[in-house]
Amino acid sequence: MNFKSQAFLKNEFGIDESIIKLSNSSEKAIADVVGSIDSIREYNQFKVISAMQKNNVSETHFSGTTGYGYDDRGREILDLVYADVFKAEAALVRHQIVSGTQALAICMYGVLRPGDELLSVTGKPYDTLEEVIGLRGTGGGSLGEFGISYRQVDLLADGGMDFEGIKNAVGTNTRLVLIQRSKGYGWRPSLNISDIRKAVEYIKSIKKDAVILIDNCYGEFTEEMEPVEAGADLVAGSLIKNPGGGLAPTGGYVAGKKALVEKAAYRLTTPGLGKKVGSTLGHSRLLFQGLFMAPHTVAESLKGAVYCAALMEKLGFETSPAWDEKRGDIIQAIKFGNPDSLVAFCQGIQKGSAVDAFVTPQPWDMPGYDCPVIMAAGAFIQGSSIELSADAPMKPPYIAYMQGGLVYEHVKLGVLISLQMMLDRGIIKI
């Protein structure tokens, strides 16, 4: 950090000299890790540009359609580009998919039939899927209400896959196997591509016709390969996370085997229509441009997460992953151990935002969660977690989950202001 930047941080944001010194030493420590992130970014950027060139992306593909959206060439080309980027047979990319949860749900409802079993091999899925599956809530049309059973295999104590448990759990009715790549609101390593490949190969050796669905949220472009390349049948995610690059205003995607993607499309629209309808309403340019920016934006987010981990570890906090560990997603978890530290950190992230910096987040009963949640999110797009945000369920051991950051400097500022807030409140000493 140069002298002018340091002076600006002290004069404009009130950052203590001791925090700045700690920041500088952390940035020196992470230099090699940052270099490896840049190498992944470069490869993924070339991959995205190649897919766009292969499919002759043109300005004419950015125009929107209305009504039924028949013969929307831009929509069709975007599907082809995503399929090429993810090395899949087909893809479904739509602004009508409002979240990663919906993208996963249309895969589940598309593939599963009464009497089938859904098996999660990474423990309990992310909270917002509980009512989809039928683990919580009644009367909403969950999978369970349609006669689809559910079973899960918890991860081992070290966060690894329980292969013996998987072997015992896969049965005659097991139709769909869910693997959640990200840690979600858990304290475990996120899965990388080598982990996914090992799991897929093992499951297929037990039941070849099982469909393997990867919850890819937060994981796109963090490595040089995507889950379909590791043998997954379907992947799904949100465009206001990694692949939207911070530009997509909404949306989600599904990619994988053509027949399975079509089944998901039938659930999004109707059987018989599938991918052939769905007006784009002028959103196409942002979805194309967001994908173009995604490798760079994800890299900025990853650098910020590594920086945060290094800084928090110097202060004695436990982090997951550690700053020098391999990453499978953009989420950085910090274990605080008490509610005051957790709230101060999240409020500092909010105060460091360019949007709604004057807002002070408080824990609240957010729909889809089983306890109060605090969310810091000064974003240009509501709920966009590729933009800098931090959130946490308000329950022991009080873990904050920070993710996103369109630019590294924003993450850096947010973390520094959080530390200053914790210092001012007597939570930390430097």
N, C-alpha and C positions, 0 to 999 in steps of 0.2 A: 504494500500500500504506500503510495507516494505521500510526500509531506502535505500537499494541498488537500488531499483526501482525508488525511488524519486530522488536519486542522478543521476541516468542514464537519467531520463527525463530532468533534469536541464542541465546536461553536454552535452548530445548528441542531444537533440531536442530543447534546449533553452526554456523550459517551466518555466514560472515565478513561484516563490514560492507561490504567492497569488492564482494562479490557482490550484496548487497542493493541497493547504489547502482546497479550495472549493471542489475539487474532493473528497478528503477524507471524508468531512462532508456529501457529497451527497451519497457516498457508504454506509455510516452508516445508512442513512435515508431509503435506499431502501432494506435493508437486508431482511425484511419479504416478500416483493414482489418477490425478487429473489428466496426465498425459495418456494413460491407457483409455480413459473415457473419450478423449478426443479421437483416438484411433478407431474406436467403435462408431463414433458419430460420423467420421469420414466415410467408412464403409457403407453405413446405412444411408447416408445422403446420396452416394453414388447409386445405391440400389433403388431408391425412390425415383431418382431422375431417370434411370434406365427404364423403369416400368412405365413412366409417363411418356417417354419417347417411343417405346415399343408399341404403345396403344394410340400414338398420334394425337395426344391431347392438344386441343385447339381452343382458341378463344370462343368459338361457337359452342363449345360444351359447357360454357359458364352460364348460358341463358336458362332461365327457369321455365317450367311449364305449370299449368293450372289444372283444376278439375281432376280427371282420372290420371292424367300424366302419361297417356299412351305415347309410345315411340319417343320417349325422352332419351336422346342419344347421350347427353351428358351423364345422366344417371347410369346408363349401361356402361359407359366408358369408365366411370369411377369404380364400379364393381370390378371391372377387368383389371384396373390398376391395383386395387387392393388385393385381388387374387394373386397377381404377379408378385407384389411386395411380400405377401405372406406365404408364397410358394404353394398356393392352394388351387384346387380345381375350380372353385367359384367363390364369390363373396356377395354379401348383401350389405350395402351401406346406405343408411337412410336417416334423414333428420327426424322422421317420425318415431324412431326408437329413442325414447327419452332418457335412458340411463343404461348402465352396464347390467343392472338387475333385469331390466326388460329384455335386453339382448340375450342374456342367459335363459330367461323364462321362455322366450319363443323357441329356443333350441330344445328346452326340456319338454314343453307342450307339443312341439313338432315331432319329436322322436318317440316319446313315451306313450304307451297305451295301457288301458286298464289291465291289471295283472302284472305289469312290468315292475321292476325294482330300480330305483335310483340309489346308487352307492357313492358316497363321498369318501375318498381315501385320504383326505387332508383334514379330517375332523369336522367340526361344525362349520358350515359355510358362513359367509358374511351375513351379518344381522338382517339385512333387507331381503334375504332369500328365505328366511325362516317361514314367513307367511305364504310364500310361493309353494314351498314344499309341504307345509301343513304342520310345522313344528310349533307354531304360535298362531293364534287367531282362528276363527271358524266362520264359515258361511261365505267366504270370498272366492270360492272356486279353486282352492288349492289342489295340488297334485293328489294329495291324500284323499280329497273328496271325490276324485275320479278313479279311486281304486288303485292308485300307484303307491307302492310301499317305499319306505326309505330306510336305509341303513348307513351307518358311518363307521369308519375305522379311524381312531384317533392317532395322531402322530406320536412318535416316541418322545421320551423326556428331552432328548437332545434336538428335537424338531425334525428328525428324519422319518422316512416312511416306514411303517410297520408292515413289512412284506409278508411275514407269517400271518398277521392279522388279515391282510388283504386276501391271501390264499384261502383262509377259512371263511371269509365273508362273501366272496364271489360265488353266486349260486346259479341255478337254472334260470331264474327269472331276472337276473341282473342284466338289464338292457343298456343303461347309461351310467358311466362312471365319471364323476365330477372331480376334477383336480383344481384346487384354488392356488394359483401361482403366488399371489401376494399374501402377506401375513395378516391382512385385514386388521381387526382389533385383537390380534394375538401377539404373544411374545415368542416368536419363533423365526428361524431364518426363512426368507422368501425363497421360493424354488427357482433355480436357474435351469437353463435348457438341458444340461446334462442330467439333472435330477428328473426332469420330465421324461426324457428319453428312456431312462432306466425304468421308471414307473410304467410307461406305456408298453415297453417290451415285455415286462413281467406280467402285466394284466392280460395282454394279448396272448401270452403263452398259456394262460389259464383258460381264457374264453375269447377265442379269436373274433367272434362276432359282436363283442361288447363295443358300444360306441363310447369313445373317450372325448369328453368335453373339457376344455381348459378355460377357466375363468382367467382371462389374460389382462384384466384391469390393472393398471399401473406398471405392467411389465413390458409393453411394446417398446422396441428400439433400445432397451437397456443392454442387449447383447446383439451379436451379429446374426443370430438365427432366431426364428420364431417357432412356436410349438408345433405347427403343422410339419415343419422340417424334422421334428423329433418323433413323428409318427401319430400325432393327435388327429382325430377325425374332425373335430370342430374346435374353433376358438371364438370367443366373443368378448367384446369390450365396449367402452364408451368413447365417444369423440370429444367429450369435454375433459378427457384425461389425455394420455400420451399422443394417440394418433391424430388428434385434432389440432395439435401444435399451438394451442391457445387462440386459434382463429375460428374454429368451428363453433357456431353459436349453440348447437345442440346436436344430438344424434348418437348413433351406435352402429356397430358392425358385427357381422358374423362371417367367418371364412372357414373353408374346409372342403370336404367331399361334396360334389355337385348335388347328389340326391338328398343329402342331409341339409344343405343350405336351402334347397327348394322347400323342404318340409318346414324349416323355420320361416321362410317367406310366406308359406300358406297360413301360418299362425299369425303373422304380422298383418296380412291382408285377409284373403279368404282362399280356401282350396279352389284350384282352377285358375286363379288370377296370379297369386304369388308375386314374383318380381316384376310382372308386366305392368303394374300400375303403381301410382304414388307420385304425385306432382312434387316438383322440387322448389317451386315458389321463389326462385332466385338465390337459393342457398348454395348452389353447386360450386361457385367460384371459391367460397370460403372453405368448403370441404376439400377441394383440390389443393388450395394454397396452404391450408392447415396441415395436410399430409406432407406437402413439400417442406414445411418448416419443422415438422415433428422430430427428425433426428437431432437437429441443432437444439431445439427447445428441451428435449429430454436430457441431452447432455448437460445443458445449463442447470437443470433441476438436479441431476446426479452430482454435479460438482458442489452444489449448495448443500446437498445431504451429507456428502463426505466432509465438507467444512464444518457443518454443524456437529457431526459426530466427534470429530477431532477436538473441537472446542469444549464440548460438554464432557468428554472423557478427561480432559485436563483438569476440569473442575470436580472430578470424582463421581460423575453420574454414569450409570450403566446405559449403554446404547445397543441397539440392534438394527442393522448390523454395526459392527465396529468400523471405524473409518477405513481400515485397510482390508476389510473382508469383501469377498466377491458379492455383487449385488444382482438380484433378479427383479427388482422393482425400484420405484423412485421414493418409497416410503422410508422415513427415518424415525424410528421409535426411540424415545428417551424415557427411562423409568425414573420418576421423581420420588415416589414413596409417600408423598403427602399431597393433599389437595391445594394448599396454598402455593407451593412451587409450580404445580401444574397450571393453575389458573394464571399465575404471573407470567409464565412462559407464553401461553396462548394469547394473553392480552398484549404482550410485547410484540408478537408476530403481527397482530392486528394494527398496532400503533405504527409499525414499520411499513404498512401498505401504502400504495399510491391512491387507493380508493377506500373510502370509509375509514381512514386512519383515526378519525375522531370518535369512532364507535368503540365502546368497551364491551366485549363479549362476556356473557354470563351463561352458566349452565342452564339448559332448558329441556323439556320433554319433547324431543324431536321424534316425529312419526317414523316408525320402523325400528326403533331401538327400545331396549328393555330397561333403560335407566337414563337419568339426565345426561346430556352431552354438551360439552362446550366446544364451540366452533369459531375459529378465527379465520376469516376469509374476506379480505378486501380485494375482490376480483372484478374484472371487467365483465365476466360472464358468470351468472349466478351458479354456484356450486361447482365451478370449474376447478378440479383438483390438479390440473397441470399448472395452474397458477398457484402462487405461494399460499398455503393454508396450513392450519394446525388444528387438530380436533382430538377429543378424548372422551371416553365414557368416564363419568365421575364415580369411579369405584376403585378399590385397591387392586393392584399396587400403584395406581395413578400414573398411567403411561400416556404420554403425548405422542401423537402420530403426525409428524410434519411431512408434507409432500409438496412437490411442485416448485415453481419458480421459472417464469419466462426468461429471466436473465439472472445470472449468478449474483450480481451486485444486489439485487432485491432480497435474495435469500440471506446474503451476508448482513445487510442492514437490519432485516427483521430479527435475526439471531442476536445481533449486537444490542438492539434495543431491548430484547427480552432479558438479556443478561444484565443490562443496566437497571431494568425494573426490578429484577431479583436482588441486585446489589443494594438498591435504594430501600428495599423492604427488609433488608437484613437476612435474606434467605441464603445468600452466598457471601463468601469472603475471598478476596483475591490478594 
